[in-house]
Amino acid sequence: MDIDREAEGLLGRHGRVFVNPPRAVAIEEAIAHREALVSASGALATWTPPESTGRRSQDTYIVDRPQIHDEVDWSSPYCHPVPPETFEMILADGWAALGAKPRLFLVERALGADPACSLMVRLITDHALTALFADNMLRPIPPGAAGSAFAGRPFTLLVLPYDKLDPRKYEGRLRTDPATGRTSDLAVVMDFALRAGIVYGSAYLGSVKKLPMGVRSLLSRPPWGSGLYF
């Protein structure tokens, strides 16, 4: 899957995309669409459903590819392997779901203040609050970032916090919830090789910063920092 082509195609076809919206605009959109409200103190306040109150370790996956297999601690509760085919299925569902949304947000930020090793992050979501969080947690793209060791291949993150996967479609591919006996309808997945990730079905905003941070951490280790594989 060509991530750049898919992203550019989605954004080019969609009729209403907020590109790097100013904070005031993102706040206004979040309030107008009841994603958040203004508290008595004047602060922006929000809420999340029960499945989104924290990290979903059991539904967090890393795409297992030969070039990264030995670099991942698969014994970690946050490192469950998933085959590339399943990730591509989830991505395809994500592109389709985003394409049907009435509005989209594109946020382009960076990880790392040093332009020599800044990783560009391209986030696409249908929620203003997610865009606002990314703008707040990630850095502006530093001058000179075109010369970064990671230049040319941004980390692309799709976030659909309130959409759900079809459990029947992913039976045998994703986790079976022991409480219900059904396949989970939520997945947080990162692919180090494609520099891409998706948050599907979780409104926990911490995943928005943790996925690109995890990717940059691995890419910064030899031989990934050399750019030989990407």
Helices and strands as residue ranges (DSSP letters): H 3-13, E 17-19, H 23-32, E 37-38, E 44-45, G 50-52, G 57-59, E 60-63, G 69-71, E 80-82, H 84-99, E 104-111, E 119-125, H 128-137, G 145-147, E 155-160, E 187-191, E 196-200, H 206-219, G 224-226
